Amino acid sequence: MIFKYKNEKGSVLAYILIMVSLVMVILTGAIQFIVSQIKYSTYNNAREEAFQIAESGVNYFRWYLAHNTDGRTAQQVAEFWETREIIEAEDTGQDYLDPNGGMLGKFKLEVTPPQNGSTIAVVKSTGWSYKYPDQTRIIQVRLRRPSWSEFIVLADDDMRFGEGTEIYGKVKSNFGIRFDGLAHNIVSSAVYKYDDPDHGGGKEYGVHTHVSPIDPLPNNPLPDRSDVFEAGRRIEVLETSFTGIQADLNLMKSVADAGINGSLYFDDSGHGRHIILNSNGTFSIRTVKTFNGNSNEINKYLGSWNSYPIPDNGIIFVQNNVWIEGELNNKRVTVVAANIKIGTKYSIFLKNDLFYSQYDGSAILGLVAQEDIEVIENSESDLRIDAAMIAQEGRIGRQHYCTNWLWMFCVGYNDIKDTITVFGSIATNGRYGFAYTDGSGYQTRNLIYDNNLLYYPPPYFPTGNEYLMDLWEEIKN
């Protein structure tokens, strides 16, 4: 009996040991799980703090940039980047404080300023907390001042787009727009209603169409009309000022004078310059002695042709009129016809094709005229213009050249053209137009927006007054 009792006592002890072992295993696992969850939570909190600190660095720089550049001229913005006033924000970390003034962490900014002629800046912000300095997060954003080349048509006058006009790209006017073609992007006006100068009657919506059924008058619901406005239309948008371009012209002149990126300046000799862009990366230039003031055709030259390398990401500034044609290959350049002094204002004239060798963004051409950008009388019947164009005080288009009439219709040989294709953008102070209601001009007008202009406008092109953020991403580290 004593032996049996001892065996039972030993069995209980073994059972207790097994149970204790099991409990210890479970408790150890539970403790390890709890510890791992605490570590994971701490890790996540540290990562989240670092993320918030990095994002505050981006917001700090956006505030800093707005404080130094919003509303400034192109020259002032260029000077801001050149003097590197951002050096303190870039090279030393900034403390991140809680609402009570306690220091929680730090962010470090790395800023890539815009290249010459560009508005795009890249900001990389690295954030970390003092408690967990090894846990960092990196945010990178792209900032840019929207360029005037973001619209296929930007105007400072009443506009009319007739039947047969097909447009790919945004259209905007500071005044009213009558649109009777087909728009694949948004058409907008700065006014609610206006008196269309092409006909009598009451005031109409700032953007309207006469394609049947004609739009109702203001104070009535504005119909969708997706058959005309595929992406819609807007009224009472913010106005875009054309007067500020003078500051951009001054900057372009100074860039040409300084020879930045191979930029060139040509004086006011003769009546202007004839420029031919060559696919080998050069351009030929010759002084115009006389031209026909009615047809805008060149009559005589002064001197001989000269050849220069096309500035890449630079300016060709002519303080006179410009006639231009040819092929642009793998260059980004802006050609200017302007007089920044008080006196005669100059224009750009187009006769023959002006096109790119490739359409991947490596070729970008800007044409900036202080007065008009004019398609001359004896232009090609099938004309292509690859360029972002600005007529600061004049307009972009073709004059009413018709001299031969049959009843109410134009029948002159040089007065009726087939097709004009603009691949790029148009910014015109006066009313744009390549055709007229009597049948003269180009019968088909194709306006196609070059999407490369959205992020890569021509060098030193006018821009908006403030930087916008158009790309946000977290970089893994």
Helices and strands as residue ranges (DSSP letters): H 2-69, H 74-82, H 87-91, E 94-97, E 103-112, E 121-129, E 136-144, G 148-150, E 153-155, E 159-161, E 165-168, E 171-173, E 177-179, E 182-183, E 187-189, E 193-194, E 204-205, E 207-208, E 233-234, H 245-258, G 260-262, E 264-266, E 273-277, E 282-291, E 298-309, E 314-318, E 322-328, E 332-337, E 348-356, E 364-369, E 373-375, E 382-391, E 396-397, E 405-406, E 409-410, G 413-415, E 416-428, E 441-449, G 451-454, E 468-475
